[in-house]
Amino acid sequence: MPRFSEHITNDPNEACIFLLGIDTTDRDIRSQNYVKNVNEYIESLDPAYWNNGRNHLIFNFYHGTFPDYDDHNLNFDSGEAMIARASSSENNFFKGFDVSLPLFHENHPYEIDSQKMLVNDRTQVYRKYLVSFKGKRYVYGIGSGTRNLVHHLHNGEDIVMVTTCKHNNDWQAYQDDRCQKDNNEYDQWDYEDLLANSTFCLVPRGRRLGSFRFLETLRSGCIPVVISDSWILPFTETIDWHSAAIVVAERDALSIPELLMSTSRGRVRELRDSARDVYDGYLRSIQVISNHVLSIISKRIDDHFEQIEKSS
C-alpha cells in the first residue's frame, strides 16, 4: 500500500486506528461491488484485533438498497467502529465520532494537486443563469417528491430545471404523462455548460441524501443550494457550510427563486469565494479527502489526551 499520508503506518503497534481489511464502501446488495459474508470475515479475525470494532474506522459510500435505502443498514455488524460515510443522516450520525464524507464520482482526481476548481475568476459575481439543475427525475419512491418540485421552477431563461425519466432499464413501465415532455426538454441542455454558467446550482436529494452533484457544483464555481432534509454535509466538524452553501428545507423548494434573487451581491461573492476555498482545501482529490478524515480523527485523539492532562 503506498504511503500517501503522514497519518498512516504499516506497524500495528504504532497505530491508534485500524481499517477493516475488507471493502465496505458499497453496501447496496444490488451492486456488483457488494461484498457478501462480511460478518463471517469479521468472526474469523483475532478477537483481540477486532475488539468489537473499537478503534476501527469503516468507510462507506453507498448504503442500503431499494426501496428504502436505509442509511443505518450496512448488512453487517459494525460494532463500536467509527463510520466515515457519504449521505449521512442526522438520525444515524454520532457527532464527534462518525465522519460525514462527500460522495465522489469514480473520475474524481486521486492525486492531491491533480485538479483544482475549474473556474477561479474571483471578479465575477453573477453568471448567465441564476440557478440550474439537470438530473434524474424519480417518478415514484424516495426522492421523487423533491425532484418533482423543482420542475415547477423552470422558465427556460434564467432558471433552468430539467429532469429525465430515462434511467434504469424499466423506466418506461413507470413513466407518466409528463415524462416525454421532460425528456425532450432535458436533451436541449448541456450539464457542464449549466454548471459553468450558473450562479447557483441545486443539489436536491436523490434516492440517498447525498449526490455526485455536490462536488461537481463546488468544482465548477457554482454555489450549491442543498435540498436534502437531515443530510449531514461533508466534514461539518471542520467546515462552516453556512459560508459556502445555501441549505433549504425540502418543503420550501418552491421559494428558492425568491430567496436567491434577494441574496445580495456581497453575499453571493462571499459564498462563491468560500465554496472555492472549501473545495480546494478539503475536497479536490481523493487524497485530500482521505487525509482530512485522518486529520479529524487525529485531532480528536489529541484533544482527548489534552483533556486528560488538564483534569489530572
Secondary structure, DSSP 4 states (H G I P E B T S, - for coil): -----TT--S-TTT-SSEE-SS--SB--TTSTTPPP-HHHHHHTS-HHHHGGGTTEEEEESB---TTT--TT--SS--TT-EEEEES-BGGG--TTTSEEEPP--TTS--STTS---S---TT----SEEEEEEEE--SSSTTHHHHHHHGGG--SSSEEEEEE---STTHHHH--TTHHHHHHHHTTS-HHHHHHTEEEEEEE--SSS--THHHHHHHTTPEEEEE-TTB--TTTTT--GGGT-EE--GGGGGGHHHHHHTS-HHHHHHHHHHHHHHIIIIISSHHHHHHHHHHHHHHHHHHHHHHHHHH-
